[in-house]
């Protein structure tokens, strides 16, 4: 969603910040920016597990949640990862 609405978002933001434009144009740009979907903001992007879609406790290197990582490591699917034993 961010990539789809990136140009519109930047355009409206630049119009709002431009002090040389009339206030009516800036107000209209603010209104149009508010109509964009909330998920189109870069701040709203979250890491999600590629296997389960879970958004909490995601390991960035493998993009898996802790549960998916554990189960895949038990099955031996992930190279270089094995259960610890001491």
N, CA, C and O of each residue as an XYZ file, in Angstrom:
344
protein
N       0.825     -1.197      0.000
C       0.000      0.000      0.000
C       0.866      1.257      0.000
O       0.520      2.258     -0.626
N       1.995      1.197      0.706
C       2.850      2.380      0.789
C       3.359      2.777     -0.590
O       3.355      3.958     -0.938
N       3.794      1.803     -1.373
C       4.356      2.088     -2.691
C       3.285      2.653     -3.620
O       3.568      3.516     -4.451
N       2.060      2.164     -3.476
C       0.974      2.594     -4.348
C       0.635      4.071     -4.133
O       0.380      4.793     -5.097
N       0.630      4.520     -2.884
C       0.205      5.884     -2.564
C       1.363      6.810     -2.196
O       1.132      7.909     -1.692
N       2.596      6.388     -2.438
C       3.756      7.180     -2.030
C       3.797      8.542     -2.709
O       4.011      9.552     -2.038
N       3.599      8.595     -4.006
C       3.680      9.863     -4.737
C       2.563     10.825     -4.330
O       2.815     12.016     -4.152
N       1.341     10.328     -4.182
C       0.237     11.185     -3.745
C       0.500     11.752     -2.359
O       0.259     12.931     -2.101
N       0.988     10.915     -1.486
C       1.259     11.336     -0.117
C       2.319     12.439     -0.082
O       2.158     13.433      0.625
N       3.394     12.265     -0.839
C       4.455     13.273     -0.878
C       3.981     14.563     -1.533
O       4.367     15.652     -1.107
N       3.152     14.452     -2.561
C       2.628     15.632     -3.229
C       1.755     16.455     -2.281
O       1.927     17.668     -2.171
N       0.831     15.801     -1.607
C      -0.044     16.511     -0.675
C       0.748     17.117      0.476
O       0.448     18.224      0.925
N       1.753     16.397      0.952
C       2.558     16.909      2.056
C       3.342     18.145      1.632
O       3.473     19.091      2.408
N       3.865     18.147      0.408
C       4.621     19.318     -0.056
C       3.705     20.521     -0.264
O       4.112     21.655     -0.013
N       2.478     20.289     -0.719
C       1.520     21.385     -0.875
C       1.159     21.980      0.471
O       1.073     23.200      0.610
N       0.947     21.129      1.464
C       0.584     21.613      2.798
C       1.714     22.435      3.405
O       1.449     23.429      4.081
N       2.954     22.051      3.184
C       4.094     22.753      3.765
C       4.479     24.030      3.022
O       5.203     24.864      3.566
N       4.007     24.193      1.793
C       4.356     25.360      0.986
C       3.566     26.576      1.484
O       2.350     26.646      1.300
N       4.249     27.519      2.107
C       3.594     28.693      2.701
C       3.208     29.736      1.661
O       2.418     30.630      1.963
N       3.748     29.647      0.436
C       3.435     30.649     -0.580
C       2.086     30.388     -1.260
O       1.546     31.277     -1.917
N       1.546     29.191     -1.109
C       0.246     28.869     -1.695
C      -0.883     29.419     -0.832
O      -0.715     29.596      0.375
N      -2.030     29.690     -1.446
C      -3.177     30.149     -0.653
C      -3.636     29.084      0.342
O      -3.434     27.887      0.138
N      -4.249     29.545      1.405
C      -4.681     28.639      2.469
C      -5.738     27.651      1.979
O      -5.829     26.539      2.501
N      -6.534     28.038      0.988
C      -7.565     27.135      0.475
C      -6.946     25.916     -0.208
O      -7.445     24.802     -0.050
N      -5.864     26.114     -0.966
C      -5.178     24.997     -1.602
C      -4.562     24.067     -0.555
O      -4.641     22.844     -0.664
N      -3.959     24.668      0.444
C      -3.327     23.873      1.488
C      -4.374     23.093      2.290
O      -4.142     21.945      2.671
N      -5.500     23.709      2.537
C      -6.574     23.021      3.256
C      -7.112     21.863      2.428
O      -7.361     20.782      2.961
N      -7.293     22.080      1.129
C      -7.785     21.025      0.253
C      -6.796     19.863      0.189
O      -7.203     18.701      0.168
N      -5.493     20.173      0.159
C      -4.475     19.121      0.148
C      -4.513     18.326      1.451
O      -4.340     17.107      1.438
N      -4.737     19.006      2.570
C      -4.859     18.313      3.864
C      -6.051     17.376      3.854
O      -5.981     16.249      4.344
N      -7.163     17.867      3.281
C      -8.370     17.036      3.195
C      -8.129     15.814      2.322
O      -8.514     14.704      2.690
N      -7.498     16.007      1.171
C      -7.229     14.877      0.272
C      -6.255     13.885      0.892
O      -6.376     12.678      0.680
N      -5.290     14.386      1.657
C      -4.329     13.501      2.337
C      -5.021     12.657      3.399
O      -4.639     11.511      3.638
N      -6.038     13.227      4.033
C      -6.762     12.477      5.060
C      -7.628     11.375      4.465
O      -8.007     10.439      5.170
N      -7.948     11.474      3.169
C      -8.756     10.440      2.518
C      -7.945      9.215      2.109
O      -8.518      8.171      1.799
N      -6.615      9.332      2.105
C      -5.772      8.188      1.756
C      -5.906      7.108      2.830
O      -6.143      7.430      3.994
N      -5.759      5.837      2.462
C      -5.850      4.767      3.457
C      -4.772      4.889      4.526
O      -3.660      5.337      4.250
N      -5.106      4.491      5.734
C      -4.147      4.582      6.833
C      -2.949      3.659      6.624
O      -1.842      3.957      7.072
N      -3.174      2.559      5.954
C      -2.082      1.615      5.739
C      -1.111      2.090      4.657
O      -0.119      1.414      4.383
N      -1.381      3.239      4.040
C      -0.478      3.758      3.014
C       0.679      4.546      3.611
O       1.560      4.999      2.879
N       0.691      4.714      4.914
C       1.777      5.431      5.572
C       2.944      4.487      5.825
O       2.748      3.312      6.136
N       4.159      5.010      5.690
C       5.348      4.177      5.906
C       5.473      3.814      7.380
O       6.078      2.793      7.709
N       4.919      4.619      8.264
C       5.009      4.354      9.695
C       4.149      3.154     10.083
O       4.453      2.457     11.052
N       3.088      2.915      9.339
C       2.165      1.827      9.662
C       2.646      0.456      9.186
O       2.015     -0.555      9.490
N       3.746      0.410      8.451
C       4.248     -0.868      7.968
C       4.841     -1.652      9.132
O       5.622     -1.112      9.915
N       4.473     -2.918      9.246
C       4.969     -3.755     10.327
C       5.591     -5.022      9.747
O       5.224     -5.469      8.660
N       6.528     -5.585     10.483
C       7.108     -6.864     10.092
C       6.103     -7.964     10.373
O       5.476     -7.979     11.432
N       5.947     -8.871      9.447
C       5.051    -10.002      9.638
C       5.783    -11.287      9.288
O       6.673    -11.311      8.437
N       5.380    -12.357      9.971
C       5.936    -13.674      9.692
C       5.466    -14.123      8.311
O       4.282    -14.017      7.991
N       6.394    -14.624      7.494
C       6.023    -15.044      6.143
C       5.240    -16.350      6.149
O       4.569    -16.675      5.170
N       5.321    -17.096      7.237
C       4.625    -18.372      7.293
C       3.248    -18.245      7.934
O       2.263    -18.748      7.392
N       3.172    -17.575      9.087
C       1.913    -17.520      9.825
C       1.211    -16.173      9.761
O       0.023    -16.095     10.078
N       1.901    -15.111      9.364
C       1.294    -13.791      9.321
C       1.290    -13.080     10.661
O       0.731    -11.990     10.783
N       1.898    -13.674     11.654
C       1.953    -13.093     12.997
C       2.826    -11.838     12.979
O       3.829    -11.790     12.267
N       2.445    -10.816     13.767
C       3.210     -9.572     13.743
C       4.051     -9.347     14.986
O       4.824     -8.390     15.021
N       3.939    -10.168     15.988
C       4.719     -9.997     17.213
C       5.868    -10.993     17.250
O       5.728    -12.118     16.770
N       6.994    -10.595     17.810
C       8.188    -11.433     17.979
C       8.687    -12.010     16.658
O       8.783    -13.226     16.491
N       9.001    -11.124     15.733
C       9.514    -11.524     14.429
C      11.032    -11.369     14.430
O      11.554    -10.325     14.821
N      11.731    -12.401     13.995
C      13.175    -12.328     13.835
C      13.458    -11.752     12.457
O      13.039    -12.323     11.450
N      14.163    -10.631     12.402
C      14.319     -9.885     11.153
C      15.127    -10.633     10.099
O      14.842    -10.511      8.907
N      16.121    -11.396     10.510
C      16.979    -12.064      9.529
C      16.218    -13.106      8.711
O      16.410    -13.207      7.499
N      15.363    -13.871      9.364
C      14.659    -14.943      8.669
C      13.192    -14.616      8.416
O      12.510    -15.376      7.729
N      12.687    -13.501      8.955
C      11.299    -13.053      8.817
C      10.309    -14.132      9.241
O       9.304    -14.379      8.575
N      10.621    -14.766     10.365
C       9.744    -15.785     10.933
C       9.433    -15.418     12.377
O      10.236    -14.780     13.057
N       8.258    -15.830     12.832
C       7.936    -15.638     14.240
C       8.698    -16.672     15.060
O       9.278    -17.611     14.516
N       8.687    -16.485     16.354
C       9.453    -17.406     17.200
C       8.890    -18.818     17.152
O       9.637    -19.788     17.281
N       7.577    -18.942     16.966
C       6.973    -20.269     16.885
C       7.346    -20.972     15.585
O       7.718    -22.146     15.595
N       7.247    -20.258     14.472
C       7.586    -20.841     13.176
C       9.066    -21.205     13.127
O       9.433    -22.241     12.573
N       9.916    -20.356     13.705
C      11.345    -20.645     13.748
C      11.619    -21.905     14.554
O      12.440    -22.736     14.165
N      10.929    -22.040     15.673
C      11.139    -23.220     16.528
C      10.727    -24.497     15.808
O      11.464    -25.483     15.810
N       9.546    -24.478     15.192
C       9.070    -25.684     14.525
C       9.939    -26.046     13.321
O      10.199    -27.225     13.079
N      10.387    -25.047     12.567
C      11.232    -25.339     11.413
C      12.617    -25.820     11.839
O      13.232    -26.641     11.159
N      13.101    -25.308     12.964
C      14.402    -25.789     13.438
C      14.297    -27.218     13.967
O      15.243    -27.994     13.836
N      13.156    -27.574     14.563
C      12.961    -28.953     15.014
C      12.940    -29.921     13.837
O      13.461    -31.033     13.921
N      12.320    -29.474     12.725
C      12.228    -30.344     11.552
C      13.514    -30.367     10.735
O      13.651    -31.188      9.828
N      14.460    -29.476     11.042
C      15.716    -29.425     10.314
C      15.610    -28.722      8.978
O      16.437    -28.951      8.095
N      14.615    -27.876      8.811
C      14.409    -27.176      7.548
C      15.375    -26.006      7.399
O      15.837    -25.733      6.291
N      15.686    -25.317      8.477
C      16.565    -24.153      8.425
C      18.026    -24.587      8.455
O      18.439    -25.287      9.380
N      18.814    -24.185      7.461
C      20.220    -24.584      7.450
C      21.014    -23.823      8.508
O      20.847    -22.614      8.671
N      21.866    -24.529      9.216
C      22.714    -23.902     10.220
C      22.055    -23.693     11.558
O      22.672    -23.127     12.461
N      20.827    -24.130     11.717
C      20.116    -23.971     12.981
C      19.806    -25.353     13.526
O      19.293    -26.213     12.810
N      20.117    -25.559     14.787
C      19.779    -26.838     15.407
C      19.429    -26.598     16.862
O      19.716    -25.539     17.420
N      18.819    -27.573     17.453
C      18.407    -27.458     18.851
C      19.640    -27.427     19.748
O      20.642    -28.100     19.505
N      19.520    -26.637     20.765
C      20.656    -26.563     21.694
C      20.527    -27.681     22.731
O      19.428    -28.023     23.169
N      21.652    -28.227     23.102
C      21.676    -29.234     24.168
C      22.954    -29.027     24.951
O      24.036    -28.898     24.377
N      22.823    -28.997     26.241
C      24.006    -28.823     27.073
C      23.930    -29.626     28.316
O      24.853    -29.591     29.131
